[in-house]
Amino acid sequence: MTITQAAPHPTQTATPASHRSRMEVLGPALDRSAEILTPEALQFLTDLHDRFASTRHERLADRQRRRYEIGNGRDPKFRDDTRHLREDTTWQVAGAGPGLEDRRVEITGPTDPKMTINAMNSGARVWLADQEDATSPTWRNVIGGQLSLFDAIRDQLSYTSPEGKEYRVTAERTPTIVMRPRGWHLVEKHIRFTDTHGQAGAASGSLVDFGLYAFHNARELVARGRGPYFYIAKLESSEEAKLWDDIFTFTERTLGLDHGTIRATVLIETLPAAFEMEEILYVMRDHIAGLNAGRWDYIFSIIKNYRGRGARFVLPDRSEVTMTVPFMRAYTELLVQTCHKRGAHAIGGMSAFIPNRRDPEVTARAEEKVRADKQREATDGFDGTWVAHPDLIPVAQAEFDAVLGANPNQVSRQRDDVHVTAAQLLNVHIGREITDAGVRDNVSIGLRYIEAWLRGLGAVAIDNLMEDAATAEISRSQIWQWIHQDQSTAEGTRITRDWVAEVLRETLDSFERFDGDRYDDAAELFTDVALGDDFPTFLTVPAYSRYLVDA
């Protein structure tokens, strides 16, 4: 196997007759990028792709078949072939690694230097270092995020803003880092993998994010009393989870780590995965710490899978799809019960409300909403929760402190009272209507988020809510479904392509433009993914290829 770090934007060359797998870095050299893209690290990425890239493609094909089946009337169900695993009461998962015993409040956010320092100083127990939905995957963000994590782990991270303000990590106790790599569906087009058959293509974003972080930091983290921990996103089956578990085992063996050193927390944020929670825990039992209720992507997954199945699967305005509607209650209660049955942590989701330090009224409203959300999670049995802003950590922690007290978690609370059926998970009837305002909000929020994403921002404050890519996915998928299911609003407006296109133009005209904005590109993309005949499975796939490659 050979490793090649190419010059910026190299010309494609022919593959030699005697094929050897290799990696080529196509992205331009950045400040300190050579510290991350070392020959040894690239060799590790090559080894990961050699062993696991083909299985990744098989699992993605499985997803496509499953979506086709659901779209044609075959509902997901609890698997018959794994019933024996669910009925076997003897097995347990590895559970928390060092530094993950108490996860009552976790802060989430992107991995740029400023946000990394803010997270490390936040006082949270855990930091979800997000290279996925809260990061726009520009080449600079991908490499810069790896550098931020590398420096933060070694207590050498600092940052000076363009205005001259200096940022440093000053907290005596910093959060345990749990890094979230990109999902299986995303690629890294700035790195090209050529296999032993001479077939070349973009590297897997998942393997690049995971591989670079693990290679550079796993042993350092263990030496510092913690470990290499990962949030795994967008899984749809236990077979996909098994692929990750195999990667963890290979990584431990390659890096000289004890088996089970790596710990994962899997986000249950797709409808198919909700039917395989126990199977996911089982296949990852040597490496898994818990599951997380990824609420916003879960809503998106339901819309995506049932977008063509008729009016009874149409959801109302996004603001009406709360955590207390029956199908969301069923999903989260099943998650808590499943986790605690197997000795795993159940981690709650993100309440999108955020404070505004310049507006006490907005802050008070955000705190009230977050307090109610976290009180519900704590009393339901969750062991921890997410917040997106440091000012909300005391609010969330107070609710979990009230339930946990001095205990690090409540895994011992078994929730034997929960009995969730497949019908309950699939009953999305809410009894609320779509409104004109709901359509306009989806267009406005979708446009504003995509515009920021195209400028390299993945976590964006919009209307006093912290939004990431899942927000834009819900916004555009609802519009698409409402149009294709011939829906009308409570005010009597038919939701047609022409009307939404008019709303889009009006919304675009209302924005205050600025030099370097990407609103025109955002409008073009939103039109394609919300108003087109086809439904891209993720808007970030065409957006990345069209706008971020070589950016």
C-alpha positions, 0 to 999 in steps of 0.5 A: 500500500502506498500513501500520496499527499497530492499537491493542491488540486492535482490532475487525475492520473491513470491507475498503474497496472499493479494496483495498490490501495492508496489515499490521495489528499486533494484538498489544499494545504492548510495551516498545520494540516500536515500535523493531521495528514501525516503519512502514518495517519493516512496509512491508517485511513487506507487500512480502514477503507481497505477493510470496511469501505465495501461493507459500508456500500452494502449497508447503504444499499440496504438503506435504499431497499428499506426505504423502498419497502416502507414507501411501498407499504411495508411498515418497519417492525420488531425483528422476528430473527432477533427475538431471542436476543430481546428475550435473553435477560442475561446479557449486558453492555460494557457501559460507561468508560472512565469519565462517562459515569456521570453524564447529567448535562452534555453540551453540544457544538462544533469544533472550531477553536472558539467553540471548543474553548467555550465548551471546555470551559462550560462546566458540562460533564460531557462535550459532544464535539460535533463534526456532523450536523453542527459542522459545515464540512468545508475542508477547512472545518474538517481539518481545523476541527481535528486540530482543535481537538488535538490541541484541546486534549493536550491542554495547548489550545488557544484562540485570538479573535479577529478583534483581538480577544484571547480565548483559553481553557481555564476550567479546572475540570473540563468535560469528557470529549465524545466526538461525533463523526459524519454519518455513513452517507457522507463522503470526503471529496478532498481525500480520494481512496483507490482500492486494490482493484484500481477503483477510485472514489471519495473517501468515507466522511465517517472513516476520515473523521473517526480515523484521524481522531482515533489515530492521533488521540486515542492513546493520549486520551487513555494516558490522561485517564479518559478514552476515545469516545464517539457519538455514532449518528444516523444508524438505521440497523444493527448491521450498520452498528456491527460495522462500527463495532468491527471498526472499533475492534480493528482500531484497538488492535492496530493502536495497541489498545485493550479491547473495549477501550473505545466507547460509543453512544449511538443516536437513535434518530431514524425510524428503522433504528427505533425498532432495533435498539436492543439489537444495536446494543447487543452487537456493540455490547463490548463498546457501547455506553448508551443510546441518545434520543436524537429527536429532530433527525427522528422527526425528519426520518419519519417524514422521509420514510412516509412522505408518499404514504398518504395524508395520515402520515402528514405532520402539522407545523414543526412547532406542533411536533413536540416531545409530548405527542404520543409517537415521540413519547413512545419512542423515548420511553422505549429508549429509556427502558431498553437502555436500562434493561441492558446497563446502558445510559439513556441520554436525552435530546436537545431543546432548541431554545437558547437564551439571549443575553441582550433580551431578558424576556427571551432568556426567561422564556428559553429557561422556562422551556428548557426547564420543563423539557429537562424535568420531563426527561429526568423524571422519565428516567434519562441519565443525562441530556443535551444543551446547546448553550453554556447558560442553560447548563445550570437550568438543565443540571438543576432538574437532573440533580433533583432526580439523581441527587448524588447518584451518577445516573439512574440506570437501576430504574428499569421502567418495567411499566413501559410497554411500547408496540410497533403501532404506537411508534408508527401512530403519527396522528397529532390532530393539529393543522398546517398553517400559512405561518408554518409554511412560511417558517419552514421556508424562512428557517430553511433558507437562513440555515442553508445560507449559513451552512454554505458559508461554513457555519453548522450551528446557527441561532435563528429566531432564538433557537439553536438550529443544525442540519436536522432543522433544514431537513425537517423544513424542506421535507415537510414542504415536499410532503405537503405539496405531494400529498396535496395539503392545504393550510388551516387558512384554506391555502393550497400548498402548491409548488407555485405558492411555495415558490412565491413564498420563497421569493418574498422571503428572499426579498425580505432578508437584509443582504450583505457582502458574501452572503449565500442566499441566492445559492441557498434559494437554488438548493432549497428549490431543488430539495423542497420543490423538485420531483425527486427527494434527495435522502439528505440535502447535505449530499447535493449541497456538499458536492455542489458548493463545498468541494474545494471551498 
